[in-house]
Amino acid sequence: MTLHILEMQGISSDYYFLDENCSYDLLFLLEAARPSVTLTDRNKGFFVAPIDTLRSVLAEGLVDNVVFRPSTARTIRQKAEEAGEAEVGLAKSLASGDAAPSDVVEGTLPAAGKARVLDLAGDFTHYLYLKKEIPKDPYQERYLRILAARSTVPGPPPESRPLPVPAPPESGHLVSRASLSGGTRDGTPFFEAAYRPAYHSLEDPAEGFNDGSQIVFSEAAVRWYPGDEKVRLQRLDLIDIVSLAPRDTLFRPVSWKVQTGFATRDFPGDIEALVYELTPGGGFAWKVTPLGIVSLLAETDLAVSGRFDRSFAFGMGGSAGIARQVSDRWGVLARARYIYGVLGDREQGRRFTGSLKLPFRLSRNRSLVLEGEHAEGPSVHVGTIRITWNAYF
């Protein structure tokens, strides 16, 4: 493979995000190194994800041993969980340079506590350097002072409990999804069918995926109301990405979301109309026992349709949500969102929605979701209940 990569210097190829992407090109390199395999033949489809490359490699028997190697951040979080809040705060002060290592050595903590703080401070200082948050010279000086202080604390480092090994990514569900739903909208029954080429949503089985992450491409749903015998496009999500990254004393990531596409929205007079939506947002998330991941996001909402005055409505507001994986079988997703109209059709731009989803994993590639939603706006009060069966392939 190395020789083939050298041969390709100065050679370029067209890049297509969905199929002929970096994940797909890796398969050609593997085939060059092992001509007996047919990896590219396994991935001729509309979408090729990194997990597809991994599954192809495993299916061809190119891997005979799997070892979990935790990231630096995961290891630091494990050590922080074993230390008390005061010790974590002190370790952070050492890593940021706000406290001196000698303060720990001369302090009142027991030897085990001093060792825990200095070990955690050293790891976190190195992490900040790897993330380019500390320049090289200050890092070297700070890191060596922490190590020197640690060498004066007698005894071995405190024993850590074994780091939990997460489910391997290839154990997760397949990336494409087909769904069948049945429910009622304000007492009117309906049936719905949906298809998603890729990849993973918060309501899907969580095994093998990161908690709080969602990436959805081109999901389309059509709905049929038996009463009027009409089939209509209910939604077309061009892209729907959510990243809920919990914050703690050491790590302070920003959570964010972006969704754009077409969705059916309720208007006064029991009218439903398709509108184009763009709804980005950003904020914070925390892991709160026993609720799970709790998020607060500031959001904007742009909706375009001939049903609005001036053909659009722009609003600002926010959302609060809870995402919890109760067990390996089922989870809970709750969300409340309020948008206040500020431009265009300010009246119809004002909107509140609340939803509760209870996803249940039947098997690796089968799931059920029970969902209730309430939407409220000027002269609009709509409640929806439905159950959805999902199949992944």
KOLPAGU-590870 format. One record per residue (C-alpha): x, y, z; residue in one letter. Coordinates in steps of 0.001 Angstrom, whole numbers, plus 500000, padded with zeros to 6 digits. Example, Ala and Ser with C-alpha at 12.3 -4.5 7.8 and 13.67 -1.06 7.14 Angstrom:
BEGIN
512300495500507800a;513670498940507140s;
! end
This chain:
BEGIN
500000500000500000m;502843502387500851t;504492501808497445l;501182502414495680h;500669505676497584i;504134506795496432l;503126506001492847e;500088508266493196m;502034511418494043q;500758514266491888g;497687512282490800i;494241513673491651s;490717512326491412s;487244513831491525d;485669513835494967y;481973513181495516y;480782513542499080f;478129510830499103l;479698507943497204d;483183508388495701e;484601509983498836n;487712509429500966c;486140506362502566s;485578504816499140y;489068505707497850d;490637503866500786l;489204500655499349l;491335501009496205f;494482501331498333l;493581498178500225l;492909496320496982e;496302497399495643a;497944495879498720a;495753492747498638r;494693492085495007p;492683489000496000s;489961491076497722v;487046492860496016t;486268495682498413l;485063498231495847t;482480495773494513d;480907495633497978r;480342499378498078n;478626500222494810k;475742502302496025g;474371505798496481f;476204506417499744f;479498505156501173v;480164505894504837a;483366505239506823p;481609502404508635i;480970500727505255d;484715500637504595t;485313499079507987l;482604496456507479r;484003495585504041s;487469495051505491v;486057492834508241l;483951490853505775a;487045490068503656e;488855488729506724g;491615491350506682l;491397491875510459v;492274489110512898d;492539491087516144n;490652494059517548v;492011496145520438v;490182499077522027f;492536502039522398r;490795504859524276p;491276508448523216s;493158510872525442t;489920512699526245a;488142509480527267r;491033508523529572t;491054511972531173i;487294511868531733r;487671508497533451q;490307509873535834k;488203512973536481a;485203510827537438e;487326509054540061e;488586512351541518a;486428514712543526g;485191518002542123e;487754519953544164a;490604517799542856e;489447518202539237v;489255521980539669g;492777522057541116l;494112519917538254a;492533522306535750k;494182525283537483s;497558523559537222l;497055522824533514a;496026526411532776s;498944527835534773g;496722529525537372d;498199527434540202a;501684526130540993a;502438522388541414p;504169523209544691s;500800524314546084d;499587520727545680v;502725519156547168v;502630521460550188e;498851521289550557g;496677519280552917t;495575516584550496l;496589513002551355p;499355511464549242a;496849509584547069a;494924512802546402g;498085514713545506k;499112511946543103a;495623511952541512r;495659515724540997v;499160515848539527l;498567512852537228d;495326514371535967l;496965517795535556a;499804516285533528g;497431514419531237d;495207517454530728f;498174519764530068t;499393517365527375h;495888517234525909y;495695521040525706l;499029521076523882y;497833518453521393l;494742520613520759k;497074523608520185k;495553525506523103e;498990525929524749i;502096527048522815p;505106524738522882k;507381526677525260d;504775527323528008p;503628523716527648y;507109522275528174q;507767524450531196e;504373523745532783r;504436520026532027y;507943519490533418l;507069521355536622r;504038519096537098i;506152515965536502l;508823517217538908a;506202517816541604a;504693514380540961r;508096512731541521s;508156514109545073t;504873512429546049v;505619508981547496p;503845505815546427g;502509504487543123p;499744506289541228p;496224505483542438p;494689502483540693e;491953503296538218s;489013501034537573r;489012499401534135p;487883501759531405l;484496500639530001p;484867499291526477v;482166500730524195p;480416498681521546a;482511498579518354p;481210500824515552p;480547497891513213e;478016496515515708s;475648499422515025g;472673499404512680h;473125499658508902l;473027503196507556v;469971503236505244s;466494503233506794r;462929502586505636a;460029503485507939s;456295502791508135l;454107504822510498s;450527504979511602g;448899507580513806g;446413510394514234t;446562514142513710r;443919515783515871d;441910512566515698g;442320512122511929t;444106508849511119p;447022508747508694f;449701506421507373f;453225507452506478e;456191505928504649a;459746507309504772a;463169506512503351y;466596507725504457r;469795506890502525p;471989507664505553a;473074507814508369y;471940507932512016h;469394509887514077s;468951510287517822l;465926507977517784e;467840505107516136d;469408502270518183p;472405503820519941a;474773500825519982e;477967501559518050g;477287505310517736f;478286508338519790n;475689509552522276d;474039512810521253g;475079512702517585s;472828512769514534q;473627512936510798i;470704512586508388v;470894513050504612f;467950513324502211s;465222511706504304e;461838511875502562a;458411511007503977a;454993510814502296v;451726510767504235r;448284509441503314w;445059510476505020y;442424507823504185p;439685510384504668g;440672512558501682d;442454509809499722e;445423512078499002k;449118511297499273v;451320514290500041r;454989514947500702l;455215515393504450q;458899516334504644r;462202516216502798l;465181516728505096d;468103517634502866l;470407517638505867i;469751517370509596d;472791517342511865i;472787517489515675v;475852517403517913s;475109517360521646l;478532517407523328a;478254517351527142p;480303519902529080r;482102519317532374d;484780520966534490t;487614520135532075l;485946519980528663f;483781522858527436r;482551521980523929p;479755523829522132v;476707521868520995s;475116522754517663w;472575521773515064k;471627522623511491v;468584521448509568q;467352522415506148t;464737520995503834g;461006520995503186f;458389520247505829a;454607520406506104t;453535523167508480r;450108523853509978d;448327527136509199f;445050528642510494p;441897527060509121g;443219523505509442d;445441524071506409i;448680522172505834e;451271523529503398a;454813522584502431l;457429525193503402v;461176525417503016y;462979525607506390e;466480526494507540l;467010526117511291t;470572526410512649p;471304526617516356g;474016526444518993g;474344526162522745g;475395523820525511f;474707520328526817a;475444518538530082w;475181515000531383k;472773515169534313v;471959512129536439t;469393510609536038p;468037512675533106l;470798511938530573g;472057514597528130i;470298517892528840v;470672520559526145s;469844524254525784l;470212525699522280l;469600529164520841a;467985528806517406e;466868530778514386t;464108529683512029d;463666530752508412l;460545529463506626a;459657530281503000v;456193529714501516s;453495531553499633g;451257531003502669r;453218533628504618f;452803537383504309d;455751538594502189r;456366534867501470s;458627534228504451f;458841534169508219a;462029534589510213f;462121533983513920g;464494533564516844m;464168531497519976g;465520528356521512g;464986524774522513s;465498522557525542a;465865518819525292g;466613515598527120i;468189512542525495a;468630509445527613r;469527505875526740q;467693504116529570v;468947500653528607s;470411498871525614d;466817498407524388r;465043501715524825w;465570505425525252g;463749508708525870v;463877511886523768l;461999514976524961a;462164518438523394r;460441521807523723a;461053524629521242r;459755528184521007y;460353530607518121i;459316534268518166y;458711535933514785g;460906538968514094v;460823539461510293l;458416538758507446g;455201537145508681d;455884537770512360r;452509536398513423e;452826533000511722q;456533532950512573g;455604532578516242r;455489528885517099r;455819526416519971f;456421522694519572t;456852519995522162g;457573516338521519s;458257513082523340l;459761510042521607k;460214506575523071l;462471504521520761p;462687500759521356f;465280498504519716r;463811495221518507l;467081493947517020s;470239495346515505r;468394496507512360n;464796496844513571r;463214499376515931s;459913500892517038l;459330504539518009v;456279505815519889l;455926509565519449e;453666512350520628g;453916515962519442e;452026519193520046h;452392522284517835a;450883525630518744e;450800529005517018g;448342531787516170p;444992530000515636s;446876526675515362v;446652523860517926h;447641520480516543v;448392517236518384g;449927514193516697t;450446510662518001i;452072507917515970r;454023504683516098i;456821503982513618t;458525500762512549w;462056501209511223n;464129498760509176a;467847499399508525y;469675497977505528f;
! end
